[in-house]
Every structure is written in structure tokens, then in C-alpha cells.
Amino acid sequence: MKRGIMMGDKTKIIFFSDMDGTLLSADKTLSEDNLDAILRLREAGGKFVVATGRVLQATRHYFEPAGIDCPVILCNGGMIYDCHENKIMWSRFLPEDKSRVMIAELLRKFPEACAEICTPEAIYDVQINDYERRHWKIGGFTAEIMDSLEDIPSGNCCKVLFAMPETSVKPFAEYAAGLPFAEDVEFITSSAIYHEMLPKDCSKGSAMKKFMELYGEEGSVTAAMGDYNNDLEMLRLADFAACPSNAIDEVKAVCDFVSSSDCSHGAAADAINYILNSL
């Protein structure tokens, strides 16, 4: 291991896991193997925390039927929600006026893109497209389709996900980085067809540190698993980093453990089993 950590005391382990491309299979289901591994980790005294780019509306239905009331890091690090307490423990929001200026310009420049605007209470779509409709199906949620950005109520915005053709993502990211006010937010590519606008200094890594403070877990051993760019900071900060075989090369390069399985064949269970079987 690159950090040489000891995982003998399983009660000190907190396992932070990405969902899409990592914990969930390609068909967006939670396999019995992964569910069983999560439950065994918890039975051993360890903790399991979801760390996802998703909003709560697209997350909780995976775990409630199994009785897993774990805390979740949402919106790529913009919110920590306690499912046991059913409340937001911590959150950050986009600067409303500046973010609206940037959203409007990005939608003008890239008419093929849809903006999914996420608030704690609702999800709104502007310039709906097939990529966003597919996102609904993947996430198990629907959004309110709006005719224009001006129709969206003012208030706290957790993040904006832009869904678009894969060929548009790189030029979109480059254009977004040069916008006025771009230094007041974070932009991150979260999949081959998604680019996101997040609050400043927001990431799964920073949220992982905040989680440790909130729950008094500074002395615990952190394990993290992910597959894409938006997982990198979390993986670098964790004591032990893992990824599935389908992870991008940049992710594999920072990991202690690369599963021989992909997300559809129990990669998360492989990583948890490795931890549980370590001395």
C-alpha cells in the first residue's frame, strides 16, 4: 500500500464509496454481493458512507429497502445528509446571481446541453434532451421541465449538472473555465456526458474531511473507492484507496487496490473483502 496503513481494528474503518461506476452495476442496481459486503463491514464495526454526485432524490431508494441508514455525501461534496436523522447535516450552495449568469451563457453557447438545476427541495431542467431523460432513468427520479432559466424559483442551488453529447464535453469544459465568475465555483467532469458546476472548494474529498469533523471520527482509518475524475481528491486524501477495473487510468494511478472486477461484477465487494481480510 502506498500509505502503509493498518486495518486490524475494523471498528476504526470508514469506507466511503462512489455509486455510479463503482458501487452500482452498469444497470444501476445494487448487487447482492455488494450489499452483503456492506452489511458484513457494518457487522464488524466499520462504517459505510455513500459519496456520490447524485442528489438525495436519486440516492436514498437504493438503501432504505435494505435498512441501511448510513450518512451520505451528496452533490459531489456539496451536502452531507444523515439518513438516520432524516436531515441535512451540512451543505454549501452556489452563488445564485453569478451561477445564473454562467448557466444562461453556457446554454446559449451549447444549445445541445441540458441544465439540471438541483435544490434541496426540487430538481429543474432547462433545455431538456435525451441525455437528461436517460439521467432520470438511471437515477430513478424526474425533474420539473422549465421553459427558461427565468422560470426557476430563486433560492439555494446545490449544483448544476449539464448533460450533453460526449463530443461536447471537452469544449464545454474549456469554455466554462473561461467564463466570468468561474473562479467563484468549481467545474468538474463527472462522466463522459456530464459536466457539473459546484460550490467553490466543493469536492468529495473536502466533504469527507468535513464528515470526519462532524461525526468526531478524526482518529478513524478512511477507505475510499471511486472510478472517475470527481473521485480523485477523495481517493488521494483517504488512507486506503480502491477502484473497480473500469476506472479511468488517472484513478487507477492513485489507488492502493485495483479490483480485477468491474462495477457490474462485485468490485466494491472485492475491496471491502480485502479490508475485512487484512490483518
N, C-alpha and C positions, 0 to 999 in steps of 0.2 A: 504493500500500500504506500501511496505517495506521502501519507501523513503518519503512518505507523501507529494508528490508534489501537486501543484495546477495547474490545466489545464484550468482555467477560460478564459484566453486570448488565443483564438485559433490561433491568428496570431503569437504567440511565439512558436508554436509546430512544430518540425521537426520529421517526422515519417520515420525511417529507416527500411526497410523490406527486409529480405531474399526472394529469389524467390522459388527455388525448395523445396517442402515440406512445404512451408509457404504461399506464395502469389499465386503460381500456383497450379492448381488442379493436381491430380495424372496423368492425361493425358497430362499435360504440357500446359494447356490452361489457359488464364486469364479470370475468370468468370465475368459475367455482374455485379454480386453483389459486387465483389471486385473492379472492375473498377468504378462502381458508387460511392463506398465509397471513393476511391482515389479522384475522381472529387469533391465530397462534401467537403472533407478535404481541398482541394485547394481553393474551393469557399469560405470557411470560413476563408481563410487567412493563413492556415497552409501549410507546405511544405512536399512533399513526395520524398524520396530518396531511390532508389533501392540499396541494399547492397548484392552482390552476389559473388559466387565463379566463375561465368561464365566470359568468355571474351566478349568483345564488339560484336563480330560477332554472338554470341549466345544470345544476350540480346536485342538489340535495336528494333528488329522487333516486339516485344511484345507491345511497347509503341508508336512508331511512327504513326501507323494507328489510334490510339486514340487521337493523338495530344498532348501526354504527353512528354514534352521536359525536363524532370527532369534530374538533375545530377545523375550519377550512380557510386557507388563504385564497382569496378570490381576485379577479380582475388583474392578474399578473402582478399581484403585490399591493393593490390599492385598498384592500379591505381584509380584515380578519373577522370572521363570523363564528360564533360559538353555537353549534347546533344543539348542544345540551341546554344552554340558557336561552336559545332562540333570540339572540340579539347580536347586533354589531358591536364588537369589542374595540375596534379601531378602524379608521378609514381616512383616506385622502381623496380630494376631488380636484378636477381640472379647473383652472381659472376660466370662469364662464365666458366673459366677453372675448378674451383672446382666443379661446378654443373655438368659439363660434366663427370668428373671422377666418381661422385656418380651415375649419371644416367646409365653409362656404367656398373658399378658394380651391380646395382640393377637389370638391365635387364639380366645380366649374371646369377645372383643368382635366379631370378624369371622369367624364360622364359615364364611363363603363363601371365605375366603382359605386358601391352602396355604403352609406354610413350607418352603422348600427350604434346608436347612442344609448348608453346604459346608465340608468339611475338606480338607486336602491329600491324604488317603487315600481319602475316600468322600463321597458325597452322600446325604443322607437327606431324606425327605419326610414331613411330618405334615399331616393333613387334605388328602390328595390330591384334586385336582379336575381338570376338563378343561383349564383354563388351564395347569396344570403339565404335564399329559400332552402338550399342544401344545408346551410348552417343551422337553420331551425330544426331540420330533421335530425341532424347529428346531435344537437344539444337537447332535443326534446322540449322546445319552447316555441313560442311565436312572439312576434313583435307587432306593435301598432304601426301601420304604414302611414306615413305623413306625406302630404303633397309638397311641403317645403320645410326647410330648416326653421323658418319663422313660426311654423305651426307648433313646434315643440315647446312645451311649458318651460319656463325658466326654473332653475334650481340646481341642486348638486348633481354632477355627472361623474360617475366613477371612471369611465373610459369610453373611447370610441373605437370600434372595430370597423375597418374598411375591408370589404370583401370585393374581389376583382379577379379578372383573368390572371393566370400565373405570369404571363408576359408583361403585365402592367406593374407588378410589384416592385421591381428594381427601379424603374423610372419614377414611380410614385414615391418610393422611399427617398430617393435623391432630391426630388422636388420638395417634399415635406421638410427635409432637413434645412432647406434654404429659406423657408418662409419667415416673415416677421413673427416674432413671439415663439419661434421654435425652441429657443433656449429656455422657455418657461414651462416646457412639458418634456416628456420622454416619448420618442417614437421607437417601436420595436417590431420587427417582422416575426410573427408567431406561427406562420405556416407558409406553404407555397403560394397561398392565395389570400392571406390576411396580413395586413399591416395595421398596427394599433397606435393610438395616441393615449398616453397615460399621464398621470400627475408627475410633476418634477421629482426626480430622485426616487421613483417608484420602480420596484422590481421584486421578483420572488425572493431574491437574496436579502434585500432590506427588510421585507416583511418577515422573513424567517428570523432575523435578528430581533425585530420588534416582538414577535411571538415569544421568543425566549425571555424577553424582559417582562412582558405582560403576565406570563404564567410562572415566573420565577424559576426558569429552567436553565439558568446560565451554566450550571455545572454538568449538564447533560451532554451526551455524545450525539451529534447530529449526523444522520444519514440522509442523503437526498438522491432522488432519481428523476431523470428527465431525458428528453430527446432532441430539443430544438434550441434555437438562439435565446428564447425568452427564459430558458432554464439555466443558462450558463453561469450567471452570478450566484445563484443558489448553489449550484454544484461546486463552484470554486470556494465558496465560504464553508461548505459542510465539512465535517471531519472525515466523512466517507462518502464518495460519490459513485453512483452507478447509472447505467443506461441500458436500454434494450439494443439488440443488434441493428434495429432500424434507425438508430440515432444518426444524426449528421456527424461528419468527421470532426468538426470543431468540438462537439460534445464528447465524443469518444476520447479525444486527446486529453481531457481534464479529469477523466474518470479512473477510479481505482478498480472498478469491476465493470466489465462489458459482458452482458449476458450473451450466450450463444443463441438465445431465443429472441424472437421479435415480440412486439406488444400483443400479438394475437396468440402467442403460444407460451404465456406464463412468464414473461421476462421479469415482472415485478415479484412474482413468487420466487423466482431464482435468486433475486437479490436479497429478499427477506430470509429465505432459507440459508443463504450464505452467512448472513449476520447471525441467525439463530444457531447455526452450527459452529460458529467461530469460538475460539477459546478465550 
